Amino acid sequence: MDFKQIDYLLEIRRTMSLNRAAESLKVSQPTLSYQLRQIEAEVGFDIFQRAGRNLVITPAGEQFCSDLFSIRTEMRKSIEQCQNIGGRYREGIRVGLPVRSALRLLPEAIRMFSEEYPDVLVTPLFHDYGEFDRFLSGDTDLEFTERGYFSRSQGITEEHLYDSGIYLIVREDDFLASRESVAEEDLRGRTLMVGGGSPPQLQAVQNRVISNENVGYYNSHDHDTTMVNVAVGSGVCLSPGFLMGNDPEYRWIPFECPEYFDCAVAYREKEDRPSVRRFVEVLKGVYEDYSGPL
């Protein structure tokens, strides 16, 4: 399959009509029908079935189109990125980071770095918390992480940036929202959202609070779902400060506990580009006096 065929297939899926898809793509309907038969012959399964004048997508076709949409989206991003680099920049630095984390000072670090290296493009690439496949495979050059995460990975160096505390997240109208800080006993009788891939430090705090303070709990499979549950009043949650967003519906309150997160930036030891090493130094300088979310 080539990308023109992918576009054909995705447009058929969007319109669920060969005629409408052909009109949108500005090709003839017989041409589009022929391309669909060629694609199905190549992949070895039916993507669509006819039901009278209508098209019905098969389960295999639904999964295939979903995967192709993701591939096409990533390819489009890659093309646009390379166009940016080719038109103005001589090289690029790709920085992987969990959604929300490091955003408070990262723009300042990029701005300072760009004054020294105006022809180097720094691009943040966001991913789910704890998913470092792109960094390990070489798709990103730097990765925001917790120091020690890559301690067993050979050839990777971690540089400390700052320590991030743990925060209680409540609705802005919660009776704790006006507090400057909260302690474990303040959560007695509340429901605590847990799970969602919580790191070990956070799990330790969650378990201690639940055991010691008669706190109920509710399993939530990811951070975004947890935030929705907090917004609707189903409970409160504890979170690393580096995940803090700027949504006015929530109040993030420092939580009194000894646990914290040693936030770091990781890079491969074989990285020999001066621009990457310099950007690491800029990051360390920007975060030197940072003590958590502002």
HUFENTA-V790525 format. One line per field, one symbol per residue. psi: psi as a letter, one per 30 degrees, with the letter a starting at -180 (. if undefined). A space follows every 10 residues. Layout:
BEGIN
psi->???
END
This chain:
BEGIN
psi->klfeeeeeee eeeefhkeee eeeefhllee eeeeeeeeee eefglkelkk ibflkkklee eeeeeeeeee eeeeeeeeee eeeeeefflf llkkjkkkke kgfefeeeee eeefeeifgk kkjkjkllkf jgeeeffgfl elkkakkfeg fgjkgkkkkk elkkakkkkl lfgkffffkf llleffgkfl kkklbhhkle eeeeeeeeee efghkllkkk fleeeeeeee efgfallkkk ffgkagkffl kjkkkjlfkl kjklkklkff jgkeeeeeee eeeeeegegk gak.
END
